[in-house]
Amino acid sequence: MHLSVEYMIEKIKEKLKVLNFDAIKSSHFDEEMYNELKEIYEMVMKKQSFSPSEMQAIAEELGNLRKK
């Protein structure tokens, strides 16, 4: 199944419930980053809760994937 970038970003933001994720939009990502984004999405969906440091790490990783 091929999930859209927009869907994955929205689900990650919903699951983490972090306000600063509003700055992250699906338009910041392109198809070249799809596999990396999908890995983050799958990891986030498997966990029930996240420590503040885990949320920070996820936010940083998403930031690293953003189009330059």
Number of C-alpha atoms within 10 A of each C-alpha: 3 6 10 12 21 13 12 20 21 16 14 20 20 12 15 20 12 14 9 9 16 10 8 16 14 14 11 15 20 13 10 10 14 17 11 13 22 17 11 17 22 12 12 21 15 8 9 8 12 13 9 11 9 13 16 13 12 19 18 11 14 19 15 10 17 16 11 7
